[in-house]
Every structure is written in C-alpha cells, then in structure tokens.
Amino acid sequence: MLKRQSMLLVAASATSIGILVGCQDQPTAEERLASYSKLWEKQDYDKMYADYVSQTTQKEYGESQFIERTKKLNDTLEIKNISITPGKAPDSDDEKKQLLPVTVKFDTVAGPVSFKKDVPLVYETKKDTDNWYVDWDPSFLFEDFEQADQIKLNTLTAKRGELIDRNEKPLATTGQGFEVGVTAGQLDDTAKKKVAALLDRSTNSIDDALSASWVKDGQFVPLKTFDPSKEAIVKQLEAIKGVSVKETEVRTYPYGEATSHLIGYIGPATAEDVKQSNHKIQAGERVGKRGLEQVFDDELRGQSGTSIEIVKSDQDEPVTVAETKVKDGKDITLTIDGALQQSTYETMNGEPGVATAIDPRTGETRTLVSSPGFDPSEFTLGISQDRLDTLTNDPDQPLLNRFTSAFAPGSTQKPLTASIGLKAGKLDPDKAYSIDGLKWKKDGFNVTRIHETPDPVDLHNALVYSDNIYFAQSTLEVGADTFTDGLQALGYGEKIPFAYPMRASQISNDGTISSDGQLMDTSYGQGQMLTNIVHLASMYEIFLTDGTIYQPTLRADEKTKQVWKQDLISKNDASMIRKDLYDVVHAGYDLPADIPEVAVAGKTGTAELKQAGETKGKENGFFVGYDNDDPTLLVAMMIESVEQEDRGSPYVSGLVAEVLKDAEGR
C-alpha cells in the first residue's frame, strides 16, 4: 500500500510540472534579445547560431559566415570587452516582427568602437518551436558593414627616436641602407658564386631563396640588407648581372664597434617581448634588444598607429571604424662624447678591457667603453648562425659587456682606503711604519709587496710606491668595522644610481669582513672586493670635489651635480691625496703616463686572478687618472691579461694618458 502511494505522488508531481510548463508564457522579443546579447558579450557564436538566429540568417550566411568569419575577425582585430546595452523599444502591435534598439561597444587593437543598432527579430517556428529569432547580417559586426565589403587592418610604424651625443652627433639613427637581391632566372652559376662570396653565405642558401614557392621568373628575390657603411660591397654586387639593389630604411650606428655595448641594437620583437609588454608591442615590430636601445626602448620606439577600415564594394574611399594615431619615438641626447668614445676604443686597440670617463665637476659620463666590441648592424640586419658562433667562441669575448660587471680593483683602492682612515681620524699620514723586506706575515696570512718603499714608509710614499704591507698594517689599526662603514659610505653594496643598469660594487660576497686576513686583502683591492668601473671613477671624484660624489648621469636631460655621497674627506686631506696622486706618476716608478702634453695624476692597480693551486694567475691592470692642471675629465680603465709581456698596470697608465691627451685637443 505504501509503495502504491509513492508512485501516485510521483505521477501527480509529473502531471503538475507538465501543466505548469504548458501554461508558461513564451519569452518576449525583448527577453530573447537580452539572452542573445549575453551570448554576444561572451562571444559564444556557436550557441547564438544554433538557438537564436532566424532561418533566413542560417540560409543566407551559414556557419562559415556567422561563426567562422566572426571568430576570425575577433581574433585578428583583438575584439574584447563587448557590451550590449538595450535602448527604449518602440511601441508595436506586430506579433511577427520587432525592431529593437541596442548600443554596441567593444575594444579593438585600434581602439574602442561604439555604434547604435536596430536589431530585427522575427517570430517563427524552428525545430517545432515557436519563438523570436534574430535576423542577423554583417552590420552586427560593424556599423554599415555589408556582405560584399572587406575589413582592412592597417599598421603605421612609428619613427624610432635617435640617440644623440652631447655634440649633436648621432649615435643611433635611421639612415638609407641597401636591400640586395637577385632577379629570378637571371643569375648563372658563376655569378651566383660571386654573390655568395660577397654576401658571406653559401650558394645553397641562394638556391633555397630562389626556389621558394612564391618566386617566379623575373621577380626580385631579396637576399640581404646592408647599412650605408657597406656601400663599397653593394657596388660590387650591383655590377654583377642579375643582381638588383633597392634603397631601404635601416637603423645605423655611426660609431660601430666603439659604441656597440653602450648603444646596442634593435631587432624584431619575439613572442616573449610581446608578452612582457602587455601587447603594447606587436609581433615582428623592431625593438631594442641590447644596450641603450633596449634600456630606453619605450621612449625610442614610440607607438605604432593602427586603423580598422571597411573597404566598401560600392565606393572608393574606405570607412574608418577605429583608429589609434601613430606616435613617433623620442630623440634622446646623451652626455656621451662620441668622438672621445671612438678614440678611447681605438686606444684600447681591441684588447679585452673596460673604460669610462666622467666629468668630476658634474657627474656627467663622457665615455663608457667595453672592448672588444662588435658590429651592431650585423645583428640589426640579421646575423648568420656561423657568424654568431664565431663571435660567441672568440676567446676575447666581444659580446661580453664588461662595463656592467665588477672587478677586483687592485691598488686603485688604496687612495680610497686612505680616505676612510683619514675621515675616521685613525690614519696618521705622517706616521712612518718600519717595514723590512718584501713579505710580512700576520697570524699566518702573508702580505707581499713588489718593491721596497723608500723611507719614510708613510702615506705619501706608500701611495707613490703602492706598498701593500703599509696598507695592510695601517688598515688593521683602522679596524674592520670602521673600514666597512667607510666602504659603505662610498657606495659599496648599494645600487649605482645610473640610467644604464650596473652591477653593484661589493666589499665581499656577504658584504662583511670577517677576518684580519680579509681586512688586509681588501685594503689594497683584493680578496672578495669587486668594483664597477663607473663607481670606481665616481669615487675618485672625492679628491677633486673635497669629499663629494655626484650621481653619474648619462642623459642630457638629467639634472647634473646631484649629490650621491658627501663629506667623505676633508678639504685638506683631499688636497694632500691629490699631491700624492700627482707624485705617483711623476716622482715614483717610471710610468708611461708621465708625458709632456698632460700633467697626469692618478693611481695604478693590478689585480691578480689566481685559480686554486696556481702560483701565478692572470692579471688585470687598472689606472684611474686626470689632468692635474685641468681636472675636468676623470678616466678609469682596466685592461685584462697585462701579465703578458710584463706590461702590468703601468701599461694601462699610458693608455689613459693618451685618452687625456686626446681630450685635451678637443
């Protein structure tokens, strides 16, 4: 009995539901359009087509037009954030047709689009169901868009800004280059070999280009683009039968290798570039890939313009439906002196090393050189894998940017070590130390010096003759805590406030000095101490500014003489160190920096880089110097492997003197 009651309840419930459904009102045209609009906003075109569009729409346009074409346009034009807002419906007694107003808004790659649309709905039977259905046509996509029309997406490339030196000379600019190609069907085997040799590519690669599916006899097939500096090669190519040359715009770098690490180069944007820019960059767009081209890319690149047009089948002029205006890139003037950069690079003669020159009165950077360099146009115009492998495997590492790195500064640290002791009142410059021989040991730690220093072994002679033992002993008296505080006051362990990202200088790997041995080693620029070349030059400003380090600047629009560090040495002590630095060159060991044209003052430094178990290692030679009579340029330079031919750091002093002499003549 209980079982029968349950079955009856279920049956009764089912009957009730059936009666309820049968009595429900059909949705109104407005309600159907509201449901359709929600799907439209979600871009669910499959469901819109299956359940909401009229039979006429399906017959006239089909899935390919309604679904596939619409989805393709959405993807290509990056249509998103669709919003459909209903308007006030007009009064109508028509039970078969309605015309309901909506406002359509959405975003595109070319900007926002907004238009009003009267949506036609028809009441008809589909799949045995009577309901309201949308009479769709292409004008739902864009206002006045018709079946025979076409959508055109235009991109206007922004003009890239130039990088300009302080004398208004271009460091990176857009110039007229040459696109070299061949006419299909007109190049014989002999000519092909000549072309391959001049292009530095294989004949097979030329065959591959000529056999592309789109190539037909008589067509121009591009092979390589050259910058203006390669005009001589272009003329040789142009003289070969079957070769054609077209002028084209290219990014050019007038100072070539000399500014390659500083300025960098541009190249096509990768998928990762596009992603990191939040799609502000388009795939294939030319963007900065290295150097200041990359650092200042947002300003230099500008913003490409984009427009969406309807090409009407019945009129000549297209209709613009969305447009983002092109915004050309900004020209940026640097504090760099291009000619001095070039001459400094040439003075270094391709040897691995790094150099910078700073105006100590303002902090403006005049040169920033990493040697050897590379030809940036090779990368901008497309470098072959063979050529890239050659550069990558070169033992001198021409692709390594050395001025962003940090190196053990050797004895160039000694004047700075002295400044810390003097400032703390823990170094008496007149105190003479009693030091015998070339070696001294403290708690099992050995300190050596190259030569014996003439008596008295005071601060002056210790600087002039670069006495490691003096600095080890005097810095022990200063103490690790005071010395560490002094180094931090000079900017060690701190981000260098510079437009070009640099590695910070370090006292040690963990920023501390944990033993007397480490303290002594650090006092003369060894141990775990590493110093960036820009920071090294900036720190030497204290001897010319009586204790102030200015923030190094690279852009002409930056404020100069911005104090980074101050009160690092007294006026009297700075004057004393200046005399010592002059005597380093003119009263100590014979140095190539002692030239008649310039009264060079400065300090040498040699950092030995020994591997575990080695008794003798590679040596980096340093010199930081300036013209004592006209201290308007402070030059710091490091050359690697100065142990070769026993050149040592004196060799580097001669190179810096040449740079100062060249600057004097400008």
Disulfide bonds with the S-S distance in Angstrom:
none
